[in-house]
Amino acid sequence: MSWFGDGSRGSSIPTPQALLRSVYAGRLCVAVAIYLAAALKFAVAAPLDLLVTSFVLVATVVVTSASYWYTHFLRRSPGRTFLYGQALFDIALIVHITGGPQSDLTPLYVPLIAVTAVLMPPASTGLITALVGIVYFADVFFGHTTPMTGQVALQLLVFVGVAAVTAYFASRVSVMGAEREALAGELRQARLEAADVLRSVPTGIVTVDQAGHLLYCNPAAEQIFGFKERQWRGRPIMPEFARIAPEFWAAITATARRGVRAMRVEAVVRRPDRTFPIGVTTTTLEVEGAEPRVTAIFTDISDSKRLEELHLRAERLEAVAELSASLAHEIKNPLASIRSSVEQLGRAKRANPDEKFLTSLVVRESDRLSRLLSEFLDFSRVRATECRPLDLHTVAGAAIRLVREHPDCPADAVIDLAGGATPMEGDEDLLHRVVSNLVLNAVQAGGKDARVVVRTGRPGPHEVPGGAGIEHPVMLTVTDNGPGIPENLRARLFEPFVTGRVGGTGLGLAIVQRAVEAHRGLVLVDSTAGRGTTFTVYLPAARRREEAA
């Protein structure tokens, strides 16, 4: 145990500083008492006694002041030599006023031995005790020529007993102090580690008291709610929670008033820059001698909600694909027969001009329906059948060249390809269709002044939604400068037959979704009215082992 420990409040173990202060105070009191005793008996006291007592008082003040300065102002750790010097000085001081075994001041040796036993190791305590015994014995027999009696022997035994008992208890106290310091160090380390964990976890943690004052808020909670703990710590925070996230406020309030724990409650955080859902769990924390506190643990679940919507979308598309394949097969064959029969009727010699016009109309619409059925079949047959190593950047370049030749692509449209080589494993035909469909939609949305940027590469460490489960992802983004996607279409954008363009079939983005899903990837869309649209596709760079087997 350090000489100058932190002296934890409530500790029953005295510190060396406190013991030394007691020694200094006692020494000064003894010196003053000696001087006053001699001064009050000036009429009978010899002048030499007054001179000696004055010298003792001055020496005591000087030695004690120097010792106090060394240990308390300079905060030096008192070594063994320092403690030996203090003990010898106190022995000399007590010897001067000891008047033999009948003296009332003889018990002063006892606290001297006890303090020495506490401050010094057992061997040093034994040495000081022996010195005290020798000095006392010499003072009794040579200073006062007192014969050896049972009283003197008893006093010597008391000195030895006090030294032994005090040394034993001092060693036990020292061990207890060392254990307490070790436990305190472990507790401080555990608190530091817990604080580090709470600061680094992505889950928000907030603690409030019964009055609604903020007691704790970790950095994740600050990021979710958009405020700083230092601004609200110790202040009523519940009105702010009610304004930002009413459901969150209600969960904490219910737990505080009724003690009802909220498990996985969904709340919505409404900030000026964005609105997003969070999952909340609340609990009460009982503190001895204080009112219960409420702790809320929450996290941003916007990514998980988004992934859930994507999985539901994929399931719906799978069901629609099966239905489309069945209907396309059932319709296409009769439609081919109808077209062939009508075409033959239109070629008959007896057909008049009106009949020929009607037959040509039926043939033309039959061809249109046939193309639509072919798209249905393409939509239902989206499968990653041949996965091999490829460069997504090269595939994107080939798709852009194809779109530039499309009739719907304006001659002055600008299509830029950014990024670099992006190696991955996938079905080149499907990925080609993904890029061409997205780029063609972007060009059509931009109109005459269309400007499209296609970028390939690897996403940043936190760009992929959490829980997506995509290992070593690569990224494809297609950004246009169009008017943006109407709000009423965004939720159903990837569903079949949903389109915002006149004459569109509504299958292009559905095919994109199916092709990306076939690669175990994700496709996301971000659109702002008047600022264009960005489609982002995340794909795994390599197939899983079970899929490659």
MOFEN-V403303 format. One record per backbone hydrogen bond with DSSP energy under -0.5 kcal/mol. NH is the residue of the N-H (numbers start at 1). CO is the residue of the C=O. If there is no record, write none. Layout:
BEGIN
nh=NH co=CO
nh=NH co=CO
END
This chain:
BEGIN
nh=5 co=2
nh=5 co=3
nh=11 co=8
nh=14 co=12
nh=17 co=3
nh=19 co=15
nh=20 co=16
nh=21 co=17
nh=22 co=18
nh=23 co=19
nh=24 co=20
nh=25 co=21
nh=26 co=22
nh=27 co=23
nh=28 co=24
nh=29 co=25
nh=30 co=26
nh=31 co=27
nh=32 co=28
nh=33 co=29
nh=34 co=30
nh=35 co=31
nh=36 co=32
nh=37 co=33
nh=38 co=34
nh=39 co=35
nh=40 co=36
nh=41 co=37
nh=42 co=39
nh=44 co=41
nh=45 co=41
nh=50 co=46
nh=51 co=47
nh=52 co=48
nh=53 co=49
nh=54 co=50
nh=55 co=51
nh=56 co=52
nh=57 co=53
nh=58 co=54
nh=59 co=55
nh=60 co=56
nh=61 co=57
nh=62 co=58
nh=63 co=59
nh=64 co=60
nh=65 co=61
nh=66 co=62
nh=67 co=63
nh=68 co=64
nh=69 co=65
nh=70 co=66
nh=71 co=67
nh=72 co=68
nh=73 co=68
nh=73 co=69
nh=74 co=69
nh=76 co=70
nh=78 co=76
nh=83 co=79
nh=84 co=80
nh=85 co=81
nh=86 co=82
nh=87 co=83
nh=88 co=84
nh=89 co=85
nh=90 co=86
nh=91 co=87
nh=92 co=88
nh=93 co=89
nh=94 co=90
nh=95 co=91
nh=96 co=92
nh=97 co=93
nh=97 co=94
nh=98 co=94
nh=98 co=95
nh=103 co=100
nh=106 co=103
nh=108 co=105
nh=109 co=106
nh=110 co=107
nh=111 co=107
nh=112 co=108
nh=113 co=109
nh=114 co=110
nh=115 co=111
nh=116 co=112
nh=117 co=113
nh=118 co=114
nh=119 co=115
nh=120 co=116
nh=125 co=121
nh=126 co=122
nh=127 co=123
nh=128 co=124
nh=129 co=125
nh=130 co=126
nh=131 co=127
nh=132 co=128
nh=133 co=129
nh=134 co=130
nh=135 co=131
nh=136 co=132
nh=137 co=133
nh=138 co=134
nh=139 co=135
nh=140 co=136
nh=141 co=137
nh=142 co=138
nh=143 co=138
nh=144 co=139
nh=146 co=140
nh=153 co=149
nh=154 co=150
nh=155 co=151
nh=156 co=152
nh=157 co=153
nh=158 co=154
nh=159 co=155
nh=160 co=156
nh=161 co=157
nh=162 co=158
nh=163 co=159
nh=164 co=160
nh=165 co=161
nh=166 co=162
nh=167 co=163
nh=168 co=164
nh=169 co=165
nh=170 co=166
nh=171 co=167
nh=172 co=168
nh=173 co=169
nh=174 co=170
nh=175 co=171
nh=176 co=172
nh=177 co=173
nh=178 co=174
nh=179 co=175
nh=180 co=176
nh=181 co=177
nh=182 co=178
nh=183 co=179
nh=184 co=180
nh=185 co=181
nh=186 co=182
nh=187 co=183
nh=188 co=184
nh=189 co=185
nh=190 co=186
nh=191 co=187
nh=192 co=188
nh=193 co=189
nh=194 co=190
nh=195 co=191
nh=196 co=192
nh=197 co=193
nh=198 co=194
nh=199 co=195
nh=200 co=196
nh=201 co=197
nh=204 co=298
nh=206 co=296
nh=207 co=216
nh=208 co=294
nh=209 co=213
nh=212 co=209
nh=214 co=232
nh=214 co=235
nh=215 co=207
nh=216 co=207
nh=218 co=205
nh=221 co=218
nh=222 co=218
nh=223 co=219
nh=224 co=220
nh=225 co=221
nh=226 co=222
nh=227 co=222
nh=231 co=228
nh=232 co=228
nh=232 co=229
nh=233 co=229
nh=234 co=214
nh=235 co=232
nh=237 co=212
nh=238 co=212
nh=240 co=237
nh=241 co=237
nh=242 co=238
nh=243 co=239
nh=244 co=240
nh=245 co=241
nh=249 co=245
nh=250 co=246
nh=251 co=247
nh=252 co=248
nh=253 co=249
nh=254 co=250
nh=255 co=251
nh=256 co=252
nh=257 co=253
nh=258 co=254
nh=259 co=255
nh=260 co=254
nh=261 co=259
nh=263 co=261
nh=264 co=262
nh=265 co=280
nh=267 co=265
nh=267 co=278
nh=269 co=276
nh=270 co=244
nh=270 co=268
nh=271 co=269
nh=271 co=274
nh=276 co=269
nh=278 co=267
nh=279 co=299
nh=280 co=265
nh=281 co=297
nh=282 co=262
nh=283 co=295
nh=285 co=293
nh=286 co=284
nh=290 co=287
nh=293 co=285
nh=294 co=208
nh=295 co=283
nh=295 co=293
nh=296 co=206
nh=297 co=281
nh=298 co=204
nh=299 co=279
nh=301 co=277
nh=301 co=299
nh=302 co=277
nh=305 co=301
nh=306 co=302
nh=307 co=303
nh=308 co=304
nh=309 co=305
nh=310 co=306
nh=311 co=307
nh=312 co=308
nh=313 co=309
nh=314 co=310
nh=315 co=311
nh=316 co=312
nh=317 co=313
nh=318 co=314
nh=319 co=315
nh=320 co=316
nh=321 co=317
nh=322 co=318
nh=323 co=319
nh=324 co=320
nh=325 co=321
nh=326 co=322
nh=327 co=323
nh=328 co=324
nh=329 co=325
nh=330 co=326
nh=331 co=327
nh=332 co=328
nh=333 co=329
nh=334 co=330
nh=335 co=331
nh=336 co=332
nh=337 co=333
nh=338 co=334
nh=339 co=335
nh=340 co=336
nh=341 co=337
nh=342 co=338
nh=343 co=339
nh=344 co=340
nh=345 co=341
nh=346 co=342
nh=347 co=343
nh=348 co=344
nh=348 co=345
nh=351 co=348
nh=356 co=352
nh=357 co=353
nh=358 co=354
nh=359 co=355
nh=360 co=356
nh=361 co=357
nh=362 co=358
nh=363 co=359
nh=364 co=360
nh=365 co=361
nh=366 co=362
nh=367 co=363
nh=368 co=364
nh=369 co=365
nh=370 co=366
nh=371 co=367
nh=372 co=368
nh=373 co=369
nh=374 co=370
nh=375 co=371
nh=376 co=372
nh=377 co=373
nh=378 co=374
nh=379 co=375
nh=380 co=376
nh=381 co=377
nh=382 co=379
nh=383 co=381
nh=385 co=383
nh=388 co=386
nh=388 co=426
nh=390 co=424
nh=392 co=390
nh=392 co=422
nh=395 co=391
nh=396 co=392
nh=397 co=393
nh=398 co=394
nh=399 co=395
nh=400 co=396
nh=401 co=397
nh=402 co=398
nh=403 co=399
nh=404 co=400
nh=405 co=401
nh=405 co=402
nh=406 co=403
nh=409 co=406
nh=410 co=408
nh=413 co=410
nh=414 co=450
nh=415 co=413
nh=416 co=414
nh=416 co=452
nh=418 co=416
nh=418 co=454
nh=420 co=456
nh=424 co=390
nh=425 co=541
nh=426 co=388
nh=428 co=426
nh=431 co=427
nh=432 co=428
nh=433 co=429
nh=434 co=430
nh=435 co=431
nh=436 co=432
nh=437 co=433
nh=438 co=434
nh=439 co=435
nh=440 co=436
nh=441 co=437
nh=442 co=438
nh=443 co=439
nh=444 co=440
nh=445 co=441
nh=446 co=442
nh=447 co=443
nh=449 co=446
nh=450 co=447
nh=452 co=414
nh=453 co=479
nh=454 co=416
nh=455 co=477
nh=456 co=418
nh=457 co=475
nh=463 co=460
nh=464 co=460
nh=468 co=465
nh=471 co=469
nh=474 co=539
nh=475 co=457
nh=476 co=537
nh=477 co=455
nh=478 co=535
nh=479 co=453
nh=480 co=533
nh=483 co=445
nh=489 co=486
nh=490 co=486
nh=491 co=487
nh=492 co=489
nh=493 co=490
nh=495 co=492
nh=497 co=506
nh=498 co=495
nh=498 co=506
nh=499 co=497
nh=504 co=501
nh=511 co=507
nh=512 co=508
nh=513 co=509
nh=514 co=510
nh=515 co=511
nh=516 co=512
nh=517 co=513
nh=518 co=514
nh=519 co=515
nh=519 co=516
nh=520 co=517
nh=521 co=516
nh=522 co=538
nh=524 co=536
nh=526 co=534
nh=528 co=532
nh=530 co=483
nh=531 co=528
nh=532 co=482
nh=532 co=528
nh=534 co=526
nh=535 co=478
nh=536 co=524
nh=537 co=476
nh=538 co=522
nh=539 co=474
nh=540 co=519
nh=541 co=471
nh=541 co=472
nh=548 co=544
nh=549 co=545
END
